[in-house]
């Protein structure tokens, strides 16, 4: 199995600073490819959100350099990823909180991380950025850690009501603004001819799952150039529909 990767980001219609941060790396080990991708959405409304998001990206990239080769040599297991990524997130939470106290500012970030090897995918999520799997249909891998997602699960809101609910941007957890942070983890087997997508909430508010499927489906995403064109077209559509937040999307296509 091989991979094609792409990513696009935009500050959006309103904000002068893009508080989203991303990283995507196509790697090779013993002749086999793997992908490590990250997306962080610095908190809208909080000061220096771009600093929070960039610091989490840096911490995970350092883990990739220092620890991932060791785990790959030993054989990665789900519990190894859970333990090590949880440690990174906890450490980042404490560091960002400490910085905020020193500077007398509030800052925070979401994170969605995905590692895809030949045998397994590993996803961690804090906040309301998302990971999707796109084949003949689109499937949301992650669950939002947000007030409206909790209310939908309790039967108090419909998904349609949640889109306009005034609590839409309130998170149950975010790195740097929560006393303690507990990431959700998701594991599975990667499939060929599939697109794995990460996105910030600014990407999905104005774009329907049907439109994502049409524009980012595996048949359409057959080169990095085409993937980037589809990403940018959806970002532009979100902006034309009045999206006010930063907008970021990362795509990973698997093929033989």
C-alpha positions in Angstrom: 0.0 0.0 0.0 1.2 3.5 -0.9 0.0 7.0 0.0 -0.5 10.4 -1.6 -0.8 13.3 0.8 -2.0 16.9 0.6 -3.0 19.7 2.9 -4.5 23.2 2.6 -5.2 26.0 5.1 -6.7 29.5 5.0 -7.1 32.2 7.6 -10.7 32.6 6.4 -12.9 35.7 5.9 -12.5 37.5 9.2 -9.3 36.6 11.1 -6.0 38.2 10.3 -4.0 35.4 12.0 -4.4 31.7 11.1 -4.4 29.9 14.4 -4.6 26.5 12.8 -1.4 24.4 12.5 -0.8 21.3 10.6 1.9 18.8 9.8 1.9 15.9 7.3 4.9 13.6 6.6 5.1 10.7 4.2 7.8 8.4 5.6 9.4 5.2 4.5 10.8 2.3 6.5 12.3 -0.9 5.1 10.8 -0.1 1.7 7.3 0.5 3.1 5.5 3.8 3.4 3.7 5.2 6.4 2.1 8.6 7.1 2.1 10.8 10.2 -0.3 13.8 10.1 -1.4 16.3 12.7 -4.0 19.1 12.8 -4.4 21.6 15.6 -7.0 24.4 15.8 -5.8 27.2 18.1 -8.8 28.3 20.1 -10.9 31.0 18.4 -11.5 33.9 20.9 -8.5 33.0 22.9 -5.3 35.0 22.6 -2.2 33.4 21.0 -4.0 30.3 19.8 -1.5 29.9 17.0 1.3 29.5 19.6 -0.7 26.8 21.4 -1.4 24.9 18.2 2.2 25.2 16.9 3.6 24.0 20.2 1.6 20.8 20.1 2.6 20.1 16.5 6.3 20.5 17.6 5.9 18.1 20.5 4.4 15.4 18.3 7.0 15.9 15.6 9.8 15.5 18.2 8.1 12.2 19.3 8.2 11.1 15.7 12.0 11.7 15.5 12.9 10.3 18.9 10.4 7.6 19.7 8.6 6.3 16.6 11.7 4.5 15.1 12.0 2.6 18.4 8.4 1.6 18.4 8.4 0.6 14.8 11.4 -1.6 15.4 9.8 -3.3 18.4 6.3 -3.5 16.8 3.8 -0.8 17.5 0.8 -1.8 19.6 -2.3 0.2 20.4 -1.5 0.6 24.0 2.0 2.0 23.2 0.4 4.8 21.1 -2.2 5.5 23.8 0.4 5.8 26.5 2.9 7.9 24.6 0.5 10.2 22.9 -1.4 10.7 26.2 1.8 11.7 27.8 2.6 14.2 25.1 -0.9 15.8 25.4 -0.7 16.0 29.2 2.8 17.6 29.0 1.6 20.1 26.4 -1.4 20.9 28.5 0.7 21.8 31.5 3.2 23.8 29.5 0.6 25.8 27.7 -1.3 26.5 31.0 2.0 27.6 32.6 2.8 29.9 29.8 -0.7 31.4 29.9 -0.4 32.1 33.7 3.0 33.7 33.2 1.8 35.9 30.3 -1.7 36.5 31.8 -3.3 35.3 28.6 -5.7 32.4 27.7 -4.7 30.1 24.9 -5.6 26.6 23.9 -5.8 24.2 21.0 -7.5 21.0 19.7 -5.5 18.2 18.3 -6.2 15.4 15.8 -3.3 13.1 15.1 -3.2 10.1 12.8 -0.4 7.6 12.1 -1.1 5.2 9.2 1.1 2.1 8.7 0.7 -0.8 6.4 -1.2 -2.7 9.0 -2.9 -0.2 11.3 -4.1 3.3 11.8 -3.9 5.1 15.1 -5.9 8.3 15.8 -6.0 10.6 18.9 -8.4 13.4 19.3 -8.9 16.3 21.8 -11.6 18.9 21.0 -13.7 19.2 17.8 -11.3 18.8 15.0 -12.1 15.6 13.1 -10.8 12.6 11.3 -12.9 10.9 8.5 -12.6 7.8 6.3 -13.9 8.3 2.8 -14.8 5.5 0.5 -18.1 5.0 -1.3 -19.5 6.8 1.8 -18.0 9.2 4.3 -17.5 8.0 7.9 -16.5 10.2 10.8 -13.8 8.3 12.8 -13.6 10.7 15.8 -16.3 12.1 18.1 -16.3 15.8 19.0 -15.5 16.7 22.6 -18.0 19.5 22.6 -21.1 20.6 24.3 -23.4 20.2 21.3 -22.0 16.7 20.5 -22.8 15.7 24.1 -26.3 17.1 23.8 -26.8 15.3 20.5 -25.7 12.0 22.2 -28.2 12.7 25.0 -31.0 13.3 22.6 -31.4 17.0 23.5 -30.3 18.3 20.1 -30.5 17.1 16.5 -27.4 17.5 14.3 -29.3 20.2 12.4 -30.0 22.1 15.5 -26.4 21.8 16.7 -25.2 23.7 13.5 -26.9 26.9 14.7 -26.8 26.3 18.5 -25.1 29.3 20.3 -22.9 26.7 22.2 -21.5 25.3 19.0 -18.0 26.5 19.7 -17.8 25.4 23.4 -15.5 22.5 24.0 -15.5 20.0 26.8 -11.7 19.8 26.6 -8.9 21.6 24.9 -5.1 21.5 25.4 -4.0 24.5 27.5 -7.4 25.5 28.8 -8.5 22.4 30.7 -7.4 21.3 34.1 -6.8 17.8 32.8 -7.1 16.5 29.3 -8.1 13.0 28.2 -7.7 12.2 24.5 -10.1 9.8 22.7 -8.3 7.1 20.8 -9.4 5.2 17.7 -7.7 2.2 16.0 -8.4 0.3 12.8 -7.1 -1.3 9.7 -6.3 1.0 6.8 -8.0 0.2 3.5 -6.7 0.6 0.0 -8.4 3.2 -2.3 -9.5 5.2 0.6 -9.1 8.8 1.7 -8.3 9.6 5.3 -9.1 13.3 6.1 -8.4 15.6 9.0 -10.1 18.9 9.3 -10.7 21.8 11.6 -14.3 22.8 12.5 -14.0 25.8 10.1 -13.8 23.4 7.2 -16.9 21.4 8.0 -19.4 24.0 9.3 -20.5 25.2 5.8 -19.7 22.0 3.8 -22.0 19.0 3.9 -20.8 15.4 4.2 -22.3 14.9 0.7 -20.1 17.6 -0.7 -17.0 16.3 1.0 -17.7 12.8 -0.5 -18.2 14.3 -4.0 -15.1 16.4 -3.9 -12.7 14.2 -1.8 -13.8 10.7 -2.8 -11.1 8.2 -3.8 -11.9 8.3 -7.5 -11.4 12.0 -7.7 -8.2 12.1 -5.5 -5.7 10.4 -7.8 -2.8 12.9 -7.5 -1.5 15.4 -5.0 -2.4 18.1 -7.5 -6.0 17.0 -7.8 -6.2 16.6 -4.0 -5.0 20.1 -3.4 -7.4 21.5 -6.0 -10.4 19.8 -4.3 -9.3 21.0 -0.9 -9.0 24.6 -2.1 -12.3 24.4 -3.9 -14.1 23.4 -0.7 -12.2 26.0 1.3 -13.3 28.7 -1.1 -16.9 27.4 -1.0 -16.9 27.6 2.8 -15.6 31.2 2.6 -18.3 32.1 0.0 -20.9 30.7 2.4 -19.7 33.0 5.2 -17.4 30.9 7.3 -15.7 33.1 9.8 -13.1 30.7 11.3 -9.8 29.5 10.0 -10.1 26.6 7.6 -7.8 23.6 7.4 -7.9 20.2 5.7 -5.4 17.3 5.4 -6.0 14.4 3.0 -4.3 11.0 2.7 -5.1 8.7 -0.2 -4.2 5.0 -0.1 -3.6 3.0 -3.2 -1.8 -0.2 -4.4 
